[in-house]
Amino acid sequence: MSFLNARSQYRRAEEGTVPELTDPHQIVSVTLRELHKSLAVLVAAQTEGKRYAAAHVTKGLTAVYVLQSSLDFEKGGEIADNLFRVYEFVRLQLIAAFQRDKGAQLGASHTYIGEILSAWQSMPTKV
């Protein structure tokens, strides 16, 4: 999937809340940030014993799809493989939340995505 397709997919899910982006680095950054926010909302619901907000589960799953489909396994090698595994873990936890599983590991997912987001934001935009 190209970055333009990824951006379009995410925009459809967000209905206009994502700013116009053309730089692949920015697209990934916004997607990671939105996933991190949705996971934070889900972690708070889990901590408080409340129902998971379906909108944040959906947004999270869409973001994971965008991130996974944007990976370049040929150029990214081991890093792309490891990112895919982390994103897959997060996806499975979001599915568990969708199924109302109180044991979904949302806190770990939030932490992992936060670490990836932090690393991504510290990278130069042009490599």
C-alpha positions as CSV (number, residue, x, y, z in Angstrom):
1,M,0.0,0.0,0.0
2,S,1.4,3.4,-0.9
3,F,1.5,6.2,1.6
4,L,-1.2,8.1,-0.4
5,N,-3.5,5.1,-0.1
6,A,-2.7,4.8,3.6
7,R,-3.5,8.4,4.1
8,S,-6.8,8.1,2.3
9,Q,-7.8,5.0,4.4
10,Y,-7.1,6.8,7.6
11,R,-8.9,9.9,6.5
12,R,-12.0,8.0,5.7
13,A,-12.0,6.6,9.2
14,E,-11.4,10.0,10.7
15,E,-13.8,12.0,8.6
16,G,-11.7,15.1,8.1
17,T,-9.8,15.3,11.4
18,V,-6.4,14.4,9.8
19,P,-4.7,17.4,8.3
20,E,-3.6,17.3,4.7
21,L,-0.3,15.4,4.7
22,T,1.9,14.5,1.8
23,D,5.1,13.5,3.6
24,P,5.3,9.8,4.5
25,H,7.1,10.6,7.7
26,Q,4.3,12.9,8.8
27,I,1.6,10.3,7.8
28,V,3.2,7.7,10.0
29,S,3.7,10.2,12.8
30,V,0.0,11.3,12.8
31,T,-1.1,7.6,12.6
32,L,1.1,6.6,15.5
33,R,-0.1,9.6,17.6
34,E,-3.8,8.9,16.9
35,L,-3.3,5.2,17.8
36,H,-1.5,6.2,21.0
37,K,-4.4,8.5,21.9
38,S,-7.0,5.8,21.3
39,L,-5.1,3.3,23.3
40,A,-4.9,5.9,26.2
41,V,-8.7,6.2,26.1
42,L,-9.1,2.4,26.2
43,V,-6.6,2.0,29.0
44,A,-8.5,4.5,31.1
45,A,-11.8,2.7,30.4
46,Q,-10.1,-0.6,31.4
47,T,-8.7,0.9,34.6
48,E,-12.1,2.3,35.6
49,G,-13.9,-0.9,34.7
50,K,-15.9,0.9,32.0
51,R,-16.9,-0.4,28.6
52,Y,-14.4,0.1,25.8
53,A,-15.4,3.0,23.5
54,A,-16.1,1.3,20.1
55,A,-15.0,4.3,18.2
56,H,-11.5,4.1,19.7
57,V,-11.3,0.4,19.1
58,T,-12.2,1.1,15.4
59,K,-9.8,4.0,15.1
60,G,-7.1,1.9,16.7
61,L,-7.6,-1.0,14.3
62,T,-7.6,1.3,11.3
63,A,-4.3,2.9,12.5
64,V,-2.7,-0.5,13.0
65,Y,-3.9,-1.5,9.5
66,V,-2.3,1.7,8.0
67,L,0.9,1.1,9.9
68,Q,1.2,-2.5,9.0
69,S,0.4,-2.0,5.3
70,S,2.9,0.9,5.1
71,L,5.9,-1.2,6.2
72,D,8.5,-1.9,3.5
73,F,9.8,-5.4,4.4
74,E,12.4,-5.3,1.5
75,K,14.1,-2.1,2.6
76,G,13.2,-2.3,6.3
77,G,14.5,-5.8,7.0
78,E,14.5,-6.8,10.6
79,I,13.2,-3.5,11.8
80,A,10.1,-3.8,9.6
81,D,9.6,-7.4,10.8
82,N,9.8,-6.4,14.4
83,L,7.4,-3.4,13.9
84,F,5.0,-5.7,12.2
85,R,5.1,-8.0,15.3
86,V,4.4,-5.2,17.7
87,Y,1.6,-3.8,15.5
88,E,0.1,-7.4,15.3
89,F,0.3,-7.7,19.1
90,V,-1.6,-4.3,19.4
91,R,-4.1,-5.4,16.8
92,L,-4.8,-8.6,18.8
93,Q,-5.3,-6.6,22.0
94,L,-7.7,-4.2,20.2
95,I,-9.7,-7.2,19.0
96,A,-9.8,-8.5,22.5
97,A,-11.1,-5.1,23.7
98,F,-13.7,-5.2,20.9
99,Q,-14.8,-8.6,22.2
100,R,-15.1,-6.9,25.6
101,D,-12.2,-9.0,27.1
102,K,-11.2,-7.3,30.3
103,G,-7.8,-9.1,30.1
104,A,-6.8,-7.2,26.9
105,Q,-3.2,-6.0,27.3
106,L,-4.0,-2.4,26.4
107,G,-1.5,-0.9,28.9
108,A,1.4,-2.8,27.3
109,S,0.1,-1.9,23.8
110,H,-0.1,1.8,24.8
111,T,3.5,1.6,26.1
112,Y,4.9,-0.1,23.0
113,I,3.2,2.4,20.7
114,G,4.4,5.3,22.9
115,E,8.0,4.0,22.5
116,I,7.7,3.7,18.8
117,L,6.1,7.1,18.5
118,S,8.9,8.7,20.6
119,A,11.6,7.0,18.4
120,W,9.7,8.0,15.2
121,Q,9.5,11.6,16.3
122,S,13.2,11.8,17.1
123,M,14.2,10.6,13.6
124,P,15.1,13.1,11.0
125,T,12.3,13.5,8.4
126,K,14.6,13.0,5.4
127,V,16.7,9.8,5.6
